[in-house]
Amino acid sequence: MGPRVSVDLSALKSYAADVYAATDAYLATLTDADLDRELDLDAVGFGTRKLDWMLNLLLLNHVGTETGEIAVLKGIQGAKGYPL
């Protein structure tokens, strides 16, 4: 059997709450002009995109993808993958 990891769930939940709060605080500061600002994303193959496009990609697509990956890992381990 491979190495095992011990996770302090209470500390992880506290960290997650801090990340959520910081993200909410940042998003609350954005103006329409901020969201309309263009970003140079050539280095990652997206060309020039607006900040609102990037936030949608990160918040909607990435979260959905990660949820699916977690569901697959749970299913492989015999747990219910994605509750319906």
N, CA, C and O atoms as a CHARMM CRD file, in Angstrom:
* protein
*
  336
    1    1 MET  N      0.85000  -1.16700   0.00000 PROA 1      0.00000
    2    1 MET  CA     0.00000   0.00000   0.00000 PROA 1      0.00000
    3    1 MET  C      0.90200   1.23900   0.00000 PROA 1      0.00000
    4    1 MET  O      1.95300   1.25900   0.64000 PROA 1      0.00000
    5    2 GLY  N      0.46400   2.27700  -0.73600 PROA 2      0.00000
    6    2 GLY  CA     1.23100   3.50100  -0.85700 PROA 2      0.00000
    7    2 GLY  C      1.14500   4.37100   0.38500 PROA 2      0.00000
    8    2 GLY  O      0.49400   4.01100   1.36600 PROA 2      0.00000
    9    3 PRO  N      1.80600   5.51200   0.33200 PROA 3      0.00000
   10    3 PRO  CA     1.78800   6.42500   1.48000 PROA 3      0.00000
   11    3 PRO  C      0.38400   6.96000   1.74900 PROA 3      0.00000
   12    3 PRO  O     -0.44100   7.07600   0.84300 PROA 3      0.00000
   13    4 ARG  N      0.13900   7.27900   3.00700 PROA 4      0.00000
   14    4 ARG  CA    -1.16500   7.80500   3.40400 PROA 4      0.00000
   15    4 ARG  C     -0.98900   9.26300   3.82300 PROA 4      0.00000
   16    4 ARG  O      0.07700   9.67600   4.28000 PROA 4      0.00000
   17    5 VAL  N     -2.04700  10.01300   3.65800 PROA 5      0.00000
   18    5 VAL  CA    -2.02700  11.42700   4.00500 PROA 5      0.00000
   19    5 VAL  C     -3.09400  11.68200   5.05200 PROA 5      0.00000
   20    5 VAL  O     -4.21800  11.19000   4.94700 PROA 5      0.00000
   21    6 SER  N     -2.73500  12.44600   6.04900 PROA 6      0.00000
   22    6 SER  CA    -3.69500  12.84600   7.06600 PROA 6      0.00000
   23    6 SER  C     -4.06600  14.30800   6.81000 PROA 6      0.00000
   24    6 SER  O     -3.19300  15.16800   6.69800 PROA 6      0.00000
   25    7 VAL  N     -5.36900  14.57900   6.71900 PROA 7      0.00000
   26    7 VAL  CA    -5.83300  15.92500   6.43300 PROA 7      0.00000
   27    7 VAL  C     -6.57800  16.46400   7.64500 PROA 7      0.00000
   28    7 VAL  O     -7.46100  15.80200   8.19000 PROA 7      0.00000
   29    8 ASP  N     -6.21200  17.66800   8.05900 PROA 8      0.00000
   30    8 ASP  CA    -6.92500  18.35000   9.13100 PROA 8      0.00000
   31    8 ASP  C     -8.15400  18.99700   8.50500 PROA 8      0.00000
   32    8 ASP  O     -8.07100  20.10700   7.98000 PROA 8      0.00000
   33    9 LEU  N     -9.30100  18.30700   8.55800 PROA 9      0.00000
   34    9 LEU  CA   -10.51000  18.76300   7.88200 PROA 9      0.00000
   35    9 LEU  C    -10.97600  20.12000   8.39800 PROA 9      0.00000
   36    9 LEU  O    -11.46400  20.94100   7.62100 PROA 9      0.00000
   37   10 SER  N    -10.83500  20.36000   9.67000 PROA 10     0.00000
   38   10 SER  CA   -11.24400  21.64300  10.24400 PROA 10     0.00000
   39   10 SER  C    -10.40300  22.78600   9.66000 PROA 10     0.00000
   40   10 SER  O    -10.94300  23.83500   9.30900 PROA 10     0.00000
   41   11 ALA  N     -9.10600  22.58900   9.55800 PROA 11     0.00000
   42   11 ALA  CA    -8.23000  23.61300   8.97900 PROA 11     0.00000
   43   11 ALA  C     -8.52700  23.80400   7.49300 PROA 11     0.00000
   44   11 ALA  O     -8.49800  24.93000   6.99600 PROA 11     0.00000
   45   12 LEU  N     -8.81200  22.71900   6.78600 PROA 12     0.00000
   46   12 LEU  CA    -9.13400  22.80500   5.36300 PROA 12     0.00000
   47   12 LEU  C    -10.42400  23.58800   5.15000 PROA 12     0.00000
   48   12 LEU  O    -10.49700  24.42200   4.24800 PROA 12     0.00000
   49   13 LYS  N    -11.43800  23.33100   5.96500 PROA 13     0.00000
   50   13 LYS  CA   -12.70600  24.06100   5.85500 PROA 13     0.00000
   51   13 LYS  C    -12.51100  25.53600   6.16400 PROA 13     0.00000
   52   13 LYS  O    -13.11400  26.39000   5.51400 PROA 13     0.00000
   53   14 SER  N    -11.68500  25.84300   7.13700 PROA 14     0.00000
   54   14 SER  CA   -11.39900  27.23600   7.48300 PROA 14     0.00000
   55   14 SER  C    -10.68500  27.93700   6.32800 PROA 14     0.00000
   56   14 SER  O    -11.01100  29.07400   5.98900 PROA 14     0.00000
   57   15 TYR  N     -9.71900  27.25800   5.73300 PROA 15     0.00000
   58   15 TYR  CA    -9.00400  27.80600   4.57800 PROA 15     0.00000
   59   15 TYR  C     -9.96800  28.03600   3.41500 PROA 15     0.00000
   60   15 TYR  O     -9.91800  29.08100   2.76500 PROA 15     0.00000
   61   16 ALA  N    -10.84200  27.06900   3.15100 PROA 16     0.00000
   62   16 ALA  CA   -11.81300  27.21100   2.06000 PROA 16     0.00000
   63   16 ALA  C    -12.72100  28.41400   2.30300 PROA 16     0.00000
   64   16 ALA  O    -13.00400  29.17000   1.37300 PROA 16     0.00000
   65   17 ALA  N    -13.17800  28.59900   3.53400 PROA 17     0.00000
   66   17 ALA  CA   -14.03700  29.74200   3.85600 PROA 17     0.00000
   67   17 ALA  C    -13.29400  31.05200   3.60500 PROA 17     0.00000
   68   17 ALA  O    -13.88500  32.01100   3.10800 PROA 17     0.00000
   69   18 ASP  N    -12.00900  31.10300   3.94300 PROA 18     0.00000
   70   18 ASP  CA   -11.20500  32.30700   3.69800 PROA 18     0.00000
   71   18 ASP  C    -11.06100  32.57200   2.19900 PROA 18     0.00000
   72   18 ASP  O    -11.14100  33.71800   1.75700 PROA 18     0.00000
   73   19 VAL  N    -10.84900  31.51300   1.42100 PROA 19     0.00000
   74   19 VAL  CA   -10.72800  31.66300  -0.03800 PROA 19     0.00000
   75   19 VAL  C    -12.04500  32.17300  -0.62400 PROA 19     0.00000
   76   19 VAL  O    -12.04300  33.07800  -1.45800 PROA 19     0.00000
   77   20 TYR  N    -13.16200  31.59700  -0.19400 PROA 20     0.00000
   78   20 TYR  CA   -14.48100  32.04800  -0.68300 PROA 20     0.00000
   79   20 TYR  C    -14.69600  33.52200  -0.35100 PROA 20     0.00000
   80   20 TYR  O    -15.15300  34.28900  -1.19800 PROA 20     0.00000
   81   21 ALA  N    -14.37100  33.91700   0.87200 PROA 21     0.00000
   82   21 ALA  CA   -14.57000  35.30400   1.29500 PROA 21     0.00000
   83   21 ALA  C    -13.68400  36.25900   0.48800 PROA 21     0.00000
   84   21 ALA  O    -14.13600  37.32600   0.07400 PROA 21     0.00000
   85   22 ALA  N    -12.43500  35.87900   0.26700 PROA 22     0.00000
   86   22 ALA  CA   -11.52900  36.73400  -0.51100 PROA 22     0.00000
   87   22 ALA  C    -11.99600  36.83800  -1.96300 PROA 22     0.00000
   88   22 ALA  O    -11.91600  37.90800  -2.56600 PROA 22     0.00000
   89   23 THR  N    -12.48200  35.73500  -2.52000 PROA 23     0.00000
   90   23 THR  CA   -12.99000  35.75000  -3.89600 PROA 23     0.00000
   91   23 THR  C    -14.21400  36.64800  -4.00300 PROA 23     0.00000
   92   23 THR  O    -14.30500  37.46700  -4.91700 PROA 23     0.00000
   93   24 ASP  N    -15.14900  36.50000  -3.08000 PROA 24     0.00000
   94   24 ASP  CA   -16.34700  37.34500  -3.07400 PROA 24     0.00000
   95   24 ASP  C    -15.97800  38.81600  -2.94100 PROA 24     0.00000
   96   24 ASP  O    -16.54500  39.66700  -3.62600 PROA 24     0.00000
   97   25 ALA  N    -15.02700  39.11600  -2.05900 PROA 25     0.00000
   98   25 ALA  CA   -14.61200  40.50800  -1.85600 PROA 25     0.00000
   99   25 ALA  C    -14.00400  41.07400  -3.13700 PROA 25     0.00000
  100   25 ALA  O    -14.28700  42.21600  -3.50000 PROA 25     0.00000
  101   26 TYR  N    -13.17300  40.29200  -3.82700 PROA 26     0.00000
  102   26 TYR  CA   -12.57400  40.75100  -5.08400 PROA 26     0.00000
  103   26 TYR  C    -13.65000  40.98000  -6.14600 PROA 26     0.00000
  104   26 TYR  O    -13.66700  42.02700  -6.79400 PROA 26     0.00000
  105   27 LEU  N    -14.53900  40.01500  -6.32600 PROA 27     0.00000
  106   27 LEU  CA   -15.57300  40.14200  -7.35000 PROA 27     0.00000
  107   27 LEU  C    -16.47700  41.34900  -7.08900 PROA 27     0.00000
  108   27 LEU  O    -16.94100  41.99100  -8.03200 PROA 27     0.00000
  109   28 ALA  N    -16.72700  41.65700  -5.82400 PROA 28     0.00000
  110   28 ALA  CA   -17.58400  42.79300  -5.47100 PROA 28     0.00000
  111   28 ALA  C    -16.95600  44.12900  -5.86400 PROA 28     0.00000
  112   28 ALA  O    -17.66400  45.12600  -6.00800 PROA 28     0.00000
  113   29 THR  N    -15.63400  44.15800  -6.03800 PROA 29     0.00000
  114   29 THR  CA   -14.96700  45.41700  -6.39300 PROA 29     0.00000
  115   29 THR  C    -14.97800  45.68900  -7.89700 PROA 29     0.00000
  116   29 THR  O    -14.69300  46.81000  -8.31600 PROA 29     0.00000
  117   30 LEU  N    -15.30000  44.69100  -8.71300 PROA 30     0.00000
  118   30 LEU  CA   -15.20000  44.84400 -10.16500 PROA 30     0.00000
  119   30 LEU  C    -16.30600  45.74200 -10.72200 PROA 30     0.00000
  120   30 LEU  O    -17.47600  45.62200 -10.35800 PROA 30     0.00000
  121   31 THR  N    -15.90200  46.62800 -11.60100 PROA 31     0.00000
  122   31 THR  CA   -16.85700  47.50300 -12.27900 PROA 31     0.00000
  123   31 THR  C    -17.08700  46.97400 -13.69100 PROA 31     0.00000
  124   31 THR  O    -16.40300  46.05500 -14.14100 PROA 31     0.00000
  125   32 ASP  N    -18.05500  47.56600 -14.38000 PROA 32     0.00000
  126   32 ASP  CA   -18.28400  47.18800 -15.77900 PROA 32     0.00000
  127   32 ASP  C    -17.03200  47.42400 -16.61200 PROA 32     0.00000
  128   32 ASP  O    -16.71500  46.63600 -17.50200 PROA 32     0.00000
  129   33 ALA  N    -16.32000  48.50900 -16.32300 PROA 33     0.00000
  130   33 ALA  CA   -15.08400  48.80600 -17.05500 PROA 33     0.00000
  131   33 ALA  C    -14.02200  47.73200 -16.79700 PROA 33     0.00000
  132   33 ALA  O    -13.29100  47.34600 -17.70900 PROA 33     0.00000
  133   34 ASP  N    -13.94200  47.25900 -15.56800 PROA 34     0.00000
  134   34 ASP  CA   -12.99200  46.18500 -15.25300 PROA 34     0.00000
  135   34 ASP  C    -13.32200  44.93200 -16.06200 PROA 34     0.00000
  136   34 ASP  O    -12.43700  44.30700 -16.64600 PROA 34     0.00000
  137   35 LEU  N    -14.60400  44.57500 -16.08800 PROA 35     0.00000
  138   35 LEU  CA   -15.02300  43.35900 -16.78100 PROA 35     0.00000
  139   35 LEU  C    -14.81900  43.46300 -18.28900 PROA 35     0.00000
  140   35 LEU  O    -14.68100  42.44700 -18.97000 PROA 35     0.00000
  141   36 ASP  N    -14.80000  44.68200 -18.80800 PROA 36     0.00000
  142   36 ASP  CA   -14.62600  44.91000 -20.24300 PROA 36     0.00000
  143   36 ASP  C    -13.15000  45.00900 -20.64600 PROA 36     0.00000
  144   36 ASP  O    -12.83000  45.10700 -21.83000 PROA 36     0.00000
  145   37 ARG  N    -12.25500  44.98300 -19.65300 PROA 37     0.00000
  146   37 ARG  CA   -10.81200  45.10700 -19.91800 PROA 37     0.00000
  147   37 ARG  C    -10.30800  43.88100 -20.67700 PROA 37     0.00000
  148   37 ARG  O    -10.66300  42.74600 -20.35800 PROA 37     0.00000
  149   38 GLU  N     -9.47800  44.12900 -21.68300 PROA 38     0.00000
  150   38 GLU  CA    -8.94000  43.02800 -22.48000 PROA 38     0.00000
  151   38 GLU  C     -7.67000  42.47400 -21.85200 PROA 38     0.00000
  152   38 GLU  O     -6.84600  43.21100 -21.31200 PROA 38     0.00000
  153   39 LEU  N     -7.53900  41.16900 -21.93600 PROA 39     0.00000
  154   39 LEU  CA    -6.37300  40.45600 -21.41600 PROA 39     0.00000
  155   39 LEU  C     -5.65700  39.77500 -22.56700 PROA 39     0.00000
  156   39 LEU  O     -6.30100  39.25400 -23.47700 PROA 39     0.00000
  157   40 ASP  N     -4.34300  39.77400 -22.53700 PROA 40     0.00000
  158   40 ASP  CA    -3.54700  39.07500 -23.54100 PROA 40     0.00000
  159   40 ASP  C     -3.31200  37.65100 -23.04000 PROA 40     0.00000
  160   40 ASP  O     -2.49500  37.42000 -22.14900 PROA 40     0.00000
  161   41 LEU  N     -4.03700  36.70900 -23.62400 PROA 41     0.00000
  162   41 LEU  CA    -3.94300  35.31400 -23.21000 PROA 41     0.00000
  163   41 LEU  C     -3.29100  34.44300 -24.28000 PROA 41     0.00000
  164   41 LEU  O     -3.51400  33.23400 -24.33200 PROA 41     0.00000
  165   42 ASP  N     -2.47500  35.08000 -25.13900 PROA 42     0.00000
  166   42 ASP  CA    -1.79200  34.34400 -26.19900 PROA 42     0.00000
  167   42 ASP  C     -0.93200  33.21000 -25.64400 PROA 42     0.00000
  168   42 ASP  O     -0.82500  32.15000 -26.26200 PROA 42     0.00000
  169   43 ALA  N     -0.32600  33.42900 -24.49400 PROA 43     0.00000
  170   43 ALA  CA     0.58300  32.42700 -23.92700 PROA 43     0.00000
  171   43 ALA  C     -0.12100  31.10900 -23.62200 PROA 43     0.00000
  172   43 ALA  O      0.51700  30.05600 -23.58400 PROA 43     0.00000
  173   44 VAL  N     -1.44000  31.16400 -23.40500 PROA 44     0.00000
  174   44 VAL  CA    -2.17900  29.93700 -23.10400 PROA 44     0.00000
  175   44 VAL  C     -3.14200  29.56500 -24.23400 PROA 44     0.00000
  176   44 VAL  O     -4.01500  28.71400 -24.06400 PROA 44     0.00000
  177   45 GLY  N     -2.97000  30.21700 -25.38900 PROA 45     0.00000
  178   45 GLY  CA    -3.71200  29.83500 -26.57700 PROA 45     0.00000
  179   45 GLY  C     -5.10800  30.42100 -26.72800 PROA 45     0.00000
  180   45 GLY  O     -5.88300  29.95000 -27.56000 PROA 45     0.00000
  181   46 PHE  N     -5.44600  31.43900 -25.94000 PROA 46     0.00000
  182   46 PHE  CA    -6.77900  32.02800 -26.01900 PROA 46     0.00000
  183   46 PHE  C     -6.81900  33.37400 -26.72900 PROA 46     0.00000
  184   46 PHE  O     -7.89500  33.94300 -26.90700 PROA 46     0.00000
  185   47 GLY  N     -5.66600  33.89000 -27.13500 PROA 47     0.00000
  186   47 GLY  CA    -5.64800  35.18600 -27.81400 PROA 47     0.00000
  187   47 GLY  C     -5.98500  36.31700 -26.86500 PROA 47     0.00000
  188   47 GLY  O     -5.59200  36.29600 -25.69900 PROA 47     0.00000
  189   48 THR  N     -6.71800  37.30700 -27.36500 PROA 48     0.00000
  190   48 THR  CA    -7.13800  38.44400 -26.54400 PROA 48     0.00000
  191   48 THR  C     -8.59200  38.23500 -26.13900 PROA 48     0.00000
  192   48 THR  O     -9.46800  38.06400 -26.98700 PROA 48     0.00000
  193   49 ARG  N     -8.83100  38.25100 -24.85300 PROA 49     0.00000
  194   49 ARG  CA   -10.18300  38.05100 -24.31200 PROA 49     0.00000
  195   49 ARG  C    -10.44900  39.08200 -23.22500 PROA 49     0.00000
  196   49 ARG  O     -9.51900  39.63400 -22.63700 PROA 49     0.00000
  197   50 LYS  N    -11.71400  39.33300 -22.96800 PROA 50     0.00000
  198   50 LYS  CA   -12.08900  40.25500 -21.90500 PROA 50     0.00000
  199   50 LYS  C    -12.11000  39.52700 -20.56800 PROA 50     0.00000
  200   50 LYS  O    -12.26100  38.30700 -20.50200 PROA 50     0.00000
  201   51 LEU  N    -11.95600  40.31300 -19.50000 PROA 51     0.00000
  202   51 LEU  CA   -11.92800  39.73800 -18.15700 PROA 51     0.00000
  203   51 LEU  C    -13.22200  38.98600 -17.85100 PROA 51     0.00000
  204   51 LEU  O    -13.17500  37.93800 -17.20700 PROA 51     0.00000
  205   52 ASP  N    -14.37800  39.49400 -18.29600 PROA 52     0.00000
  206   52 ASP  CA   -15.63300  38.78400 -18.01200 PROA 52     0.00000
  207   52 ASP  C    -15.63900  37.39100 -18.64000 PROA 52     0.00000
  208   52 ASP  O    -16.19200  36.46000 -18.05400 PROA 52     0.00000
  209   53 TRP  N    -15.03900  37.22900 -19.81400 PROA 53     0.00000
  210   53 TRP  CA   -14.93900  35.92200 -20.45800 PROA 53     0.00000
  211   53 TRP  C    -14.07800  34.98200 -19.60600 PROA 53     0.00000
  212   53 TRP  O    -14.42300  33.81900 -19.39600 PROA 53     0.00000
  213   54 MET  N    -12.95400  35.51200 -19.12400 PROA 54     0.00000
  214   54 MET  CA   -12.03500  34.69600 -18.33300 PROA 54     0.00000
  215   54 MET  C    -12.68300  34.26400 -17.01900 PROA 54     0.00000
  216   54 MET  O    -12.53900  33.11200 -16.60900 PROA 54     0.00000
  217   55 LEU  N    -13.39000  35.17000 -16.36100 PROA 55     0.00000
  218   55 LEU  CA   -14.05600  34.81100 -15.11100 PROA 55     0.00000
  219   55 LEU  C    -15.12300  33.75100 -15.34500 PROA 55     0.00000
  220   55 LEU  O    -15.26700  32.82800 -14.54400 PROA 55     0.00000
  221   56 ASN  N    -15.87400  33.87800 -16.43800 PROA 56     0.00000
  222   56 ASN  CA   -16.87100  32.85500 -16.76200 PROA 56     0.00000
  223   56 ASN  C    -16.21400  31.50400 -17.00200 PROA 56     0.00000
  224   56 ASN  O    -16.70700  30.47400 -16.54100 PROA 56     0.00000
  225   57 LEU  N    -15.09600  31.51200 -17.72700 PROA 57     0.00000
  226   57 LEU  CA   -14.37800  30.26800 -17.99100 PROA 57     0.00000
  227   57 LEU  C    -13.93900  29.63400 -16.68000 PROA 57     0.00000
  228   57 LEU  O    -14.14700  28.44100 -16.45600 PROA 57     0.00000
  229   58 LEU  N    -13.33400  30.43700 -15.81900 PROA 58     0.00000
  230   58 LEU  CA   -12.82000  29.90500 -14.56100 PROA 58     0.00000
  231   58 LEU  C    -13.93400  29.46900 -13.62200 PROA 58     0.00000
  232   58 LEU  O    -13.88100  28.38100 -13.04700 PROA 58     0.00000
  233   59 LEU  N    -14.93200  30.31100 -13.46800 PROA 59     0.00000
  234   59 LEU  CA   -15.95600  30.03500 -12.47000 PROA 59     0.00000
  235   59 LEU  C    -16.95600  28.97900 -12.90800 PROA 59     0.00000
  236   59 LEU  O    -17.38500  28.15800 -12.09600 PROA 59     0.00000
  237   60 LEU  N    -17.32700  28.98800 -14.16100 PROA 60     0.00000
  238   60 LEU  CA   -18.35500  28.05100 -14.61300 PROA 60     0.00000
  239   60 LEU  C    -17.76500  26.76400 -15.15400 PROA 60     0.00000
  240   60 LEU  O    -18.10500  25.67400 -14.69200 PROA 60     0.00000
  241   61 ASN  N    -16.89000  26.88800 -16.12200 PROA 61     0.00000
  242   61 ASN  CA   -16.34300  25.69600 -16.75100 PROA 61     0.00000
  243   61 ASN  C    -15.43500  24.92700 -15.79900 PROA 61     0.00000
  244   61 ASN  O    -15.56400  23.71000 -15.66800 PROA 61     0.00000
  245   62 HSD  N    -14.53500  25.61300 -15.14600 PROA 62     0.00000
  246   62 HSD  CA   -13.57000  24.93500 -14.28300 PROA 62     0.00000
  247   62 HSD  C    -14.26200  24.23300 -13.11300 PROA 62     0.00000
  248   62 HSD  O    -13.92800  23.09500 -12.78300 PROA 62     0.00000
  249   63 VAL  N    -15.20700  24.90100 -12.50000 PROA 63     0.00000
  250   63 VAL  CA   -15.91400  24.29400 -11.37500 PROA 63     0.00000
  251   63 VAL  C    -16.66200  23.04100 -11.83900 PROA 63     0.00000
  252   63 VAL  O    -16.64900  22.01500 -11.15900 PROA 63     0.00000
  253   64 GLY  N    -17.31600  23.13500 -13.00600 PROA 64     0.00000
  254   64 GLY  CA   -18.02300  21.96700 -13.53700 PROA 64     0.00000
  255   64 GLY  C    -17.09400  20.81300 -13.84300 PROA 64     0.00000
  256   64 GLY  O    -17.41800  19.65600 -13.57300 PROA 64     0.00000
  257   65 THR  N    -15.94900  21.12200 -14.40100 PROA 65     0.00000
  258   65 THR  CA   -14.96100  20.09500 -14.72100 PROA 65     0.00000
  259   65 THR  C    -14.44800  19.42000 -13.45400 PROA 65     0.00000
  260   65 THR  O    -14.36700  18.19300 -13.38700 PROA 65     0.00000
  261   66 GLU  N    -14.10400  20.22100 -12.45600 PROA 66     0.00000
  262   66 GLU  CA   -13.59100  19.65500 -11.19900 PROA 66     0.00000
  263   66 GLU  C    -14.65300  18.80300 -10.50800 PROA 66     0.00000
  264   66 GLU  O    -14.34000  17.75200  -9.94900 PROA 66     0.00000
  265   67 THR  N    -15.90500  19.25500 -10.54500 PROA 67     0.00000
  266   67 THR  CA   -16.99400  18.47200  -9.95100 PROA 67     0.00000
  267   67 THR  C    -17.09700  17.11200 -10.62600 PROA 67     0.00000
  268   67 THR  O    -17.27800  16.09500  -9.95700 PROA 67     0.00000
  269   68 GLY  N    -16.98400  17.09200 -11.94500 PROA 68     0.00000
  270   68 GLY  CA   -17.03800  15.82800 -12.67900 PROA 68     0.00000
  271   68 GLY  C    -15.88300  14.91400 -12.33500 PROA 68     0.00000
  272   68 GLY  O    -16.06600  13.70700 -12.18400 PROA 68     0.00000
  273   69 GLU  N    -14.69200  15.48000 -12.20800 PROA 69     0.00000
  274   69 GLU  CA   -13.52100  14.66700 -11.87500 PROA 69     0.00000
  275   69 GLU  C    -13.65800  14.06700 -10.48200 PROA 69     0.00000
  276   69 GLU  O    -13.30800  12.90800 -10.26200 PROA 69     0.00000
  277   70 ILE  N    -14.16300  14.85500  -9.54800 PROA 70     0.00000
  278   70 ILE  CA   -14.36200  14.33900  -8.19100 PROA 70     0.00000
  279   70 ILE  C    -15.40900  13.22900  -8.20100 PROA 70     0.00000
  280   70 ILE  O    -15.25500  12.22000  -7.51300 PROA 70     0.00000
  281   71 ALA  N    -16.47100  13.41600  -8.98000 PROA 71     0.00000
  282   71 ALA  CA   -17.50600  12.39000  -9.07400 PROA 71     0.00000
  283   71 ALA  C    -16.94400  11.08500  -9.61800 PROA 71     0.00000
  284   71 ALA  O    -17.29300  10.00800  -9.13400 PROA 71     0.00000
  285   72 VAL  N    -16.08300  11.17200 -10.61500 PROA 72     0.00000
  286   72 VAL  CA   -15.46600   9.96700 -11.18200 PROA 72     0.00000
  287   72 VAL  C    -14.60800   9.26100 -10.13100 PROA 72     0.00000
  288   72 VAL  O    -14.68800   8.04200  -9.97700 PROA 72     0.00000
  289   73 LEU  N    -13.78700  10.03000  -9.40700 PROA 73     0.00000
  290   73 LEU  CA   -12.93300   9.41600  -8.38500 PROA 73     0.00000
  291   73 LEU  C    -13.76100   8.75600  -7.29100 PROA 73     0.00000
  292   73 LEU  O    -13.41700   7.67200  -6.81800 PROA 73     0.00000
  293   74 LYS  N    -14.85300   9.40500  -6.88500 PROA 74     0.00000
  294   74 LYS  CA   -15.72500   8.78800  -5.89100 PROA 74     0.00000
  295   74 LYS  C    -16.33400   7.50200  -6.44000 PROA 74     0.00000
  296   74 LYS  O    -16.38800   6.49200  -5.73800 PROA 74     0.00000
  297   75 GLY  N    -16.78700   7.53200  -7.68100 PROA 75     0.00000
  298   75 GLY  CA   -17.37800   6.34500  -8.29900 PROA 75     0.00000
  299   75 GLY  C    -16.39700   5.19900  -8.37700 PROA 75     0.00000
  300   75 GLY  O    -16.76400   4.05200  -8.11900 PROA 75     0.00000
  301   76 ILE  N    -15.15200   5.48700  -8.72800 PROA 76     0.00000
  302   76 ILE  CA   -14.11300   4.45300  -8.80200 PROA 76     0.00000
  303   76 ILE  C    -13.90500   3.80400  -7.43900 PROA 76     0.00000
  304   76 ILE  O    -13.59700   2.61500  -7.35400 PROA 76     0.00000
  305   77 GLN  N    -14.07100   4.57800  -6.38100 PROA 77     0.00000
  306   77 GLN  CA   -13.87000   4.06600  -5.02900 PROA 77     0.00000
  307   77 GLN  C    -15.13400   3.42000  -4.45500 PROA 77     0.00000
  308   77 GLN  O    -15.15200   3.00600  -3.29600 PROA 77     0.00000
  309   78 GLY  N    -16.19000   3.33700  -5.27200 PROA 78     0.00000
  310   78 GLY  CA   -17.40400   2.66400  -4.83400 PROA 78     0.00000
  311   78 GLY  C    -18.41700   3.57300  -4.16400 PROA 78     0.00000
  312   78 GLY  O    -19.47600   3.10400  -3.74500 PROA 78     0.00000
  313   79 ALA  N    -18.12300   4.85900  -4.05000 PROA 79     0.00000
  314   79 ALA  CA   -19.07400   5.78700  -3.46000 PROA 79     0.00000
  315   79 ALA  C    -20.00500   6.31900  -4.54800 PROA 79     0.00000
  316   79 ALA  O    -19.76600   6.10100  -5.73600 PROA 79     0.00000
  317   80 LYS  N    -21.05600   7.00900  -4.14600 PROA 80     0.00000
  318   80 LYS  CA   -21.94400   7.62300  -5.12400 PROA 80     0.00000
  319   80 LYS  C    -21.19000   8.79400  -5.74700 PROA 80     0.00000
  320   80 LYS  O    -20.74700   9.70800  -5.05200 PROA 80     0.00000
  321   81 GLY  N    -21.05300   8.74700  -7.07900 PROA 81     0.00000
  322   81 GLY  CA   -20.25400   9.74700  -7.75400 PROA 81     0.00000
  323   81 GLY  C    -20.79800  11.15100  -7.68600 PROA 81     0.00000
  324   81 GLY  O    -20.17400  12.02200  -7.08100 PROA 81     0.00000
  325   82 TYR  N    -21.94900  11.39900  -8.29200 PROA 82     0.00000
  326   82 TYR  CA   -22.52900  12.72900  -8.31700 PROA 82     0.00000
  327   82 TYR  C    -23.98700  12.60500  -7.91700 PROA 82     0.00000
  328   82 TYR  O    -24.78500  12.03300  -8.66000 PROA 82     0.00000
  329   83 PRO  N    -24.35100  13.13500  -6.74700 PROA 83     0.00000
  330   83 PRO  CA   -25.73100  12.97400  -6.28200 PROA 83     0.00000
  331   83 PRO  C    -26.72000  13.67000  -7.19800 PROA 83     0.00000
  332   83 PRO  O    -26.51700  14.82200  -7.58100 PROA 83     0.00000
  333   84 LEU  N    -27.77400  12.98100  -7.54400 PROA 84     0.00000
  334   84 LEU  CA   -28.82200  13.56500  -8.38300 PROA 84     0.00000
  335   84 LEU  C    -30.04200  13.87500  -7.56900 PROA 84     0.00000
  336   84 LEU  O    -31.03200  14.37400  -8.10500 PROA 84     0.00000
